[in-house]
């Protein structure tokens, strides 16, 4: 079963695996649809971007916000449906209050489309945050959650095929789910 995490948790979980603001169980089964694995996407114009490109652009924007202490969370409106954008901004504001920043390189690999239509898409990927670090005033900042590798799943939506993809739901498989095993199947 996929564990759903707060929308801004991706910035933290992927960059430094900070604790998530909220988790809930989606109640659904793990995806069983046939999959297609693709290389990491390049960022594209929003109207023409694939779901993978939109997720990558969202992660890049989130990383940039984390590196600057989450002072600007306007990126959320560009990539997330309104409810998730609102939560992202609230979570970013809480993180900004800590005075910490997160820098370093996260690796996202094994982009896999598990379901896609003209107006809905589900993608999975392996996210490794072990190359990131949290600091406050130039000194290491303790993170309550472990850095490491996670299997993520995002669901995207759009009103029509001419609209940009928006992230509707973000989640991660249970801790301990191996990327190698998950994507080998």
C-alpha positions, 0 to 999 in steps of 0.5 A: 500500500502506498503511504501518502505524505504531505505535499511539501514533504517531497521537497524535504523527503527528497532533499533531506528526508525531513519528517512529513507534515502528515501521512494518510493511507490511501486505502488503495492497492499498490499499482499493478498496471503495466509500466514503461520505464523512461530516462529522466525527463528534461524540463519543458514549456508547461503546456507541452510538458509530459507528466514526468517533465512536470514532476521534475520541474516541480522537484527542481523548483522545490529544491531551489526553495529549500536551498533558499530557506523556503522563503518563496513558495510561489512555485506551488501554484504552478505545479500543484492542484489548489488544495495541495498548493495551499498545504505546500505553502503552509508546510514551506512557511513552517520550514522557513521558520526553522531557519534551516536550508537544504542543499545538495543533489537528489537523484531521481531515476527509474521514471515509470509511467504506470497509467496515462490518459489524456487527462490523468497520469500516474508515474513512479520513480526512485528518489535518493536524498542521500546526497543532500544536507541540512544546515542552519547558520552554516552548521549541520542541522539535525534531521529527524528522518533518515536520508535515503532511497524512496519509491515515489508515486505521483498522480497528475491531472489536467482538464484537457490535453491542451492544459499543463499537468498538475500534481494531484497526489504525492505519495511514497511506498512504505519505508524499506521498499527497495527501488531495485526490487520495485523497478525490477518487477 
